[in-house]
Structure formats: structure tokens, C-alpha cells
């Protein structure tokens, strides 16, 4: 993998690790606040809070994987992480867009988060297109 692409993947995994760790911790510690800022409504049942905290734990796990994988930006594991984060970012963008279109859901941070996930999607695609296929290694 070219050195610039390895650096780009390393930066992507580093940024993703930090951003998702912050989001995961917020969902674990103050889920109602984060959900209200993002979606414009606070969770109103214990089930909502539980699901938010489980999502926070999952994001924290993704963050750790990205953070630790950043040192192997040219390897197969890092390519797998970039692919997984591509899927995640596309899914989050689609889910949020659908929620806005169908239900009018949006909070003060909604559009910045959507734009951020679109940007991360593009970055993941750029890293994926520029790196050689796993089968070629």
C-alpha cells in the first residue's frame, strides 16, 4: 500500500477511534442528553436508556478496535476495520436520513452528525479504493 494511503487510513482510524469513543462514552454516561441533542427528544423509558447504553458499549468497542488498528494501516485487519466502518457510516447516515424524512426527527446536532457520517463514508471509500485488494496480497 502506498505510504500516503497508509497514513490516510491511519488518520481515518485514529479520528474514528476518538470520535466514536467520545460518542460511546456519552451514550454510556449521559444517554438522555446525547439523544436529545441528536434527535430532539429525550428517551422516555428504561428500555430506551438500556438500548442507548448498549449502543454506547458497541461504539466504544468499535473505537478501541479502530484506535488499536491504526498502527497496522497497511494490513488486512485495518482494511477490515475500514470496511466495517464504511458499513457503519452508510447505515447511520441512512437511518438518520430515513428518520428525518419519515418522522421529522432532528435535534440541534442532527445535521452536523449526518454530514460527519457522510464525510467518514467518503473517507472510508477513498481509503478502500486506493488500497490493493486483500486477494492481491
N, C-alpha and C positions, 0 to 999 in steps of 0.2 A: 504494500500500500504506500503511495507517495507520502512523504513526510508531512506535507501541508494538510493532507486529508486525515492523517493520523492525529495531527494537532487539532483539526476541526472536530473530529469525533471525540477527542479527549475533552475539548471545551464543551461540546454538547452534553456529554455525560456528566461533566462537572456542574454545569449550570442546572441540568435536570436534577441531579442529586441534591443540590442546595434548595432549589425551588420546591421540589416535591417533599423534601424533609420538612421544610417550613410549613407547607400545607398539611402534611400528615400530622405534625405536632399540634397544629392549630385544631385540626379535627379531633384529635385525642383529648386536648386540654380545654378548648373552648368551642365545641362544635356549634352551639347555637349562634354565637357571634359570627363565625365564618359563614355559616349557611345563610344567615340573614343578610350579610353584606353581599354575598354572591347571588342569592336567589330572591332576596327581597321579602322573605318570610322566615320566621323562626320555626324550628321543628317543634311540634306540639305534643309529641307522645314519647314515652320511654323507648318505644321501638325505633322512632326516628333518630333518637340520640344514640342508640346502640348501633344502628346501621352506619351512622356518621363516624362513630369511633372505630368500627371495623374497617371502614374505608380509609380512615386515618392510619390505621396499622398497616394496611396494604400499601398505601402511598409511602409510608416510612420504609417498608421493606424494598420497594422499588428504588427509593432514594439511596439506600445503602448499597444495593446492587450496582446502581449507576456510579456511585461515588467510588466504590472499590474497583469497578470495571474500567474506570477511566485510565488506569495505568497500563491497560492492555488494549489500547485503542486500535491497534492493528490486528488483533486476534479475532478468532471465531466467536468467543464469548462476548466481546464488545459488539461485534456485528449483530449477534443475537439480541443484545440489550437495545441497540439502536432500532432493530426491527420491532421488538416488543414495545418500545416507546412510541414508535410510529403508529402501531395499532392503538395504543392507549390514547395518543393525542387525537387521532382521527375519531375514535369513539367518543371522547369527551366533547370534541367540537360538534359532532353530530347530535349527541344527546342534548347538549345545551341549546343548539340551534332549534331542534325539534321542540324542546320545552318552551322556548320563546315563541315560536310560531304557533304551536298548538294551544299553549296555556298562558301565554303572556308573562311568563316567569322571567324576572330580571331584577337584580339589585344594583347597588352603586358600583360594584366591582365586576358585574356580569360581562360587559363588553371588553374591558381590558383582559379578562381571563380568556374569553373566546379568542381575541386577537393573539394573545400569548400562545394559546394552544395551536392556532393556525401557523404561527411563526415556528413553533417547535416541530410541527408536522413537516413544514417545508425544509427545515434544517435536517430532520431525520432522512427525508427523501434525498436531499443533496449528499449527505454522508453515505447513504446506501447506494446511490447511483455511481458515486465516484470510487467506491471500493470494489475490488475484484470479488467475483462470486466465490462463495465458500468452496464450491466444487472445483474451482480453478486452483486452489491452494494445494 
